[in-house]
Amino acid sequence: MKLLNIIGLVVLLSGALAVAGFGLYKFFEETEIPLIIKGGLSAIVLGIVIILFSLIRERLKEKNL
């Protein structure tokens, strides 16, 4: 991967994480949302993150072989 591609990917991911983190902070700060909804959404987000990390790890292993 070229250096500029890596830099662009890092900037994109850091911006996306900042926006997602702020959104999650505001979501959990809200007291009118029921706890079951907060827990369900947390489970969905955590599941997506785990799947993405496992896919990225598999791709990296395939490239190194």
Short mmCIF file of the C-alpha atoms (twelve columns), coordinates in Angstrom:
data_MODEL
# 
_entry.id   MODEL 
# 
loop_
_atom_site.group_PDB 
_atom_site.id 
_atom_site.type_symbol 
_atom_site.label_atom_id 
_atom_site.label_alt_id 
_atom_site.label_comp_id 
_atom_site.label_asym_id 
_atom_site.label_seq_id 
_atom_site.Cartn_x 
_atom_site.Cartn_y 
_atom_site.Cartn_z 
_atom_site.pdbx_PDB_model_num 
ATOM 1  C CA . MET A 1  0.000   0.000   0.000  1 
ATOM 2  C CA . LYS A 2  1.331   3.411   -0.857 1 
ATOM 3  C CA . LEU A 3  2.129   5.929   1.851  1 
ATOM 4  C CA . LEU A 4  -0.540  8.416   0.757  1 
ATOM 5  C CA . ASN A 5  -3.186  5.679   0.789  1 
ATOM 6  C CA . ILE A 6  -2.231  4.762   4.343  1 
ATOM 7  C CA . ILE A 7  -2.296  8.401   5.469  1 
ATOM 8  C CA . GLY A 8  -5.681  8.937   3.830  1 
ATOM 9  C CA . LEU A 9  -7.067  5.808   5.463  1 
ATOM 10 C CA . VAL A 10 -5.795  6.868   8.885  1 
ATOM 11 C CA . VAL A 11 -7.326  10.339  8.536  1 
ATOM 12 C CA . LEU A 12 -10.632 8.903   7.330  1 
ATOM 13 C CA . LEU A 13 -10.835 6.364   10.142 1 
ATOM 14 C CA . SER A 14 -9.872  8.865   12.828 1 
ATOM 15 C CA . GLY A 15 -12.541 11.290  11.629 1 
ATOM 16 C CA . ALA A 16 -15.160 8.549   11.489 1 
ATOM 17 C CA . LEU A 17 -14.222 7.367   14.977 1 
ATOM 18 C CA . ALA A 18 -14.434 10.917  16.336 1 
ATOM 19 C CA . VAL A 19 -17.919 11.441  14.898 1 
ATOM 20 C CA . ALA A 20 -19.121 7.994   16.001 1 
ATOM 21 C CA . GLY A 21 -17.658 8.481   19.472 1 
ATOM 22 C CA . PHE A 22 -19.383 11.829  19.892 1 
ATOM 23 C CA . GLY A 23 -22.667 10.342  18.696 1 
ATOM 24 C CA . LEU A 24 -22.397 7.456   21.137 1 
ATOM 25 C CA . TYR A 25 -21.528 9.842   23.962 1 
ATOM 26 C CA . LYS A 26 -24.614 11.962  23.270 1 
ATOM 27 C CA . PHE A 27 -26.754 8.825   22.877 1 
ATOM 28 C CA . PHE A 28 -25.758 7.426   26.272 1 
ATOM 29 C CA . GLU A 29 -25.976 10.851  27.901 1 
ATOM 30 C CA . GLU A 30 -29.672 11.059  26.965 1 
ATOM 31 C CA . THR A 31 -31.844 9.930   29.888 1 
ATOM 32 C CA . GLU A 32 -35.159 9.561   28.030 1 
ATOM 33 C CA . ILE A 33 -33.995 6.558   25.966 1 
ATOM 34 C CA . PRO A 34 -34.890 3.237   27.635 1 
ATOM 35 C CA . LEU A 35 -32.025 1.094   28.913 1 
ATOM 36 C CA . ILE A 36 -33.035 -1.880  26.743 1 
ATOM 37 C CA . ILE A 37 -32.631 0.250   23.601 1 
ATOM 38 C CA . LYS A 38 -29.217 1.450   24.745 1 
ATOM 39 C CA . GLY A 39 -28.121 -2.111  25.463 1 
ATOM 40 C CA . GLY A 40 -29.452 -3.433  22.157 1 
ATOM 41 C CA . LEU A 41 -27.755 -0.732  20.140 1 
ATOM 42 C CA . SER A 42 -24.522 -1.321  22.036 1 
ATOM 43 C CA . ALA A 43 -24.671 -5.023  21.179 1 
ATOM 44 C CA . ILE A 44 -25.273 -4.257  17.486 1 
ATOM 45 C CA . VAL A 45 -22.360 -1.811  17.296 1 
ATOM 46 C CA . LEU A 46 -20.048 -4.174  19.169 1 
ATOM 47 C CA . GLY A 47 -21.003 -7.043  16.864 1 
ATOM 48 C CA . ILE A 48 -20.275 -4.975  13.763 1 
ATOM 49 C CA . VAL A 49 -16.893 -3.903  15.149 1 
ATOM 50 C CA . ILE A 50 -15.935 -7.499  15.974 1 
ATOM 51 C CA . ILE A 51 -16.921 -8.695  12.487 1 
ATOM 52 C CA . LEU A 52 -14.982 -5.884  10.808 1 
ATOM 53 C CA . PHE A 53 -11.845 -6.587  12.848 1 
ATOM 54 C CA . SER A 54 -12.019 -10.301 12.090 1 
ATOM 55 C CA . LEU A 55 -12.459 -9.622  8.363  1 
ATOM 56 C CA . ILE A 56 -9.532  -7.209  8.312  1 
ATOM 57 C CA . ARG A 57 -7.380  -9.746  10.162 1 
ATOM 58 C CA . GLU A 58 -8.296  -12.489 7.686  1 
ATOM 59 C CA . ARG A 59 -7.454  -10.255 4.729  1 
ATOM 60 C CA . LEU A 60 -4.093  -9.346  6.226  1 
ATOM 61 C CA . LYS A 61 -3.276  -13.011 6.842  1 
ATOM 62 C CA . GLU A 62 -4.182  -13.860 3.221  1 
ATOM 63 C CA . LYS A 63 -1.939  -11.096 1.883  1 
ATOM 64 C CA . ASN A 64 1.044   -12.204 3.963  1 
ATOM 65 C CA . LEU A 65 0.907   -15.774 2.691  1 
# 
